[in-house]
Amino acid sequence: MTQPAVAEGLWGWSPAAGLRPVEEAGTGGPLLVADSWLVRDGRVRGLDRHRERFVRSCGECGGPPLHRMLEFWKAMTDALPRTGEWFPRVELTPHHVRLRLRHAPPLGSEIEVWAVGQSDPRAVPRRKGPDLDTLAKVRGRAVGAGAQEAVLIAPSGVVLESATASVLWWEDDTLCLPPPLLPVLPGVTVALIQERARRLGIRVAHRERTVAELDGREVWLVNALHGIRPVTGWTDGPLQAAPAVRAPEWRAWLDDTMEPLPEK
């Protein structure tokens, strides 16, 4: 039976009952895994990649068996609204798999970043979910300093990512990002960007850089909600943001990669 569309709110799932509304309190303990993406009028980008990342992470946490996770995924995608802008989040707790359906917040096309690197506070940096509350506090400190985002750094001072996005930058004609051996989340959107760069013959390099070494470069924050946001200013520091000469064309391309949700 096809899962009917759902309204904004928190929805628990079971094989027998499908998606049913649940109360926020007492919904199953700490968040083990989460994944989220933008849905705009029934279109999304990289949905299969989000499914792969979520299902794999749930398996690593001892979640439901694969066939049950795929049943949940189908019910969840069937239930997503086909009109409007939404930012759904799928979640695994110790006892539940659920969908948190949220309206998308206002989308940004550029961003101001706190120039003060923040020590990485995450307990599980390569899995989205357990550290979301901690990262929200880091971002809150950046907002308090007059910025919109904060950059996480390793003990060595090397840039890892921001509180909510991957960090990319350009060195001449080379697209750069932190080495994958560092504790960084495997981002869906950044993977799409890397693939396009390689198709176009653009060199992609993994490089270790401090925040100070991003001075004067075109830097992007990249995630599934906002897509590509060039850094247009560094707050509370001497860094200068380079003009975002490449970002507009790449943003337009990324918007064009959105595809319809699967048919019910």
Phi, psi and omega in degrees: 000134181290134178288125178291160178298150181245164179260173178302138179143190182256129185232120173275157183231143170218153180301326184280320188255350184071214180272130178223143180296142178229158177281151180295318182287139175066040184258024167119013175090197187293156178281119181268319182216144173214154173207146184210161183198165178272134170242121180238110180049048175077013181239147184210158176245140175066030185297320179299325179290322176296319178300313181300315182294316181294311182296318179298315180296321178297321177297322179293336181263008181075031180286188180302158179298161187305316184296327177289321178297322178290326174296315177300315184299319179294315178299320181295312181292325175299325186276347183292140178297147179260003176228152179088177179252126185228157178226071183291151175228127173265143190221146170239127170245176181303338185233357187216149164249135187209165176242129174251106182268121183230145168294145178291139173288171175304135183270143181253150177250355177203172185205147173258132186240141176293125183284351180270111179297139182254129177302136184294115182265003190286143175272328183227076190293337183266006177231125180282133176138294187299332187255013185298319179295319179298317180292327177297324177292321177298314179297323177299323176294322178296318178298320177297335178270002178096006179255184177247342184211162177234147178260129177274139180233151174285168176305333178284351184094358182287139178293134176254294178193185175261181181296333183227009187205160170282154179247125174237155175206164182249132171241105191056239181258018181255129175274124188242153175203161181297149178298143183293344177287343175287159181285082180235149178286135176288097186283138178291313184292321179294328176294320177299319180294316179300318181297319179295318180303316181292323176298325181276359181078018178275132180292134176244129183227142173264120184224145176267121181222144171277168177301319181300329182281357172271359180303129176077010180253157171281114184244138178241141163257132191230126172207178186286338181278301186269347186075234181258122174239112176290144176283118182256358177190147176247115185275141172066042178187171185275001185292148175246139176269131177286155175303141182275074186282331183268333190301316184303316181292321179291324177296318179297317177299315183297321177299324182288347180277356179293136183235156179299145171302153178303147176295147181288000000 
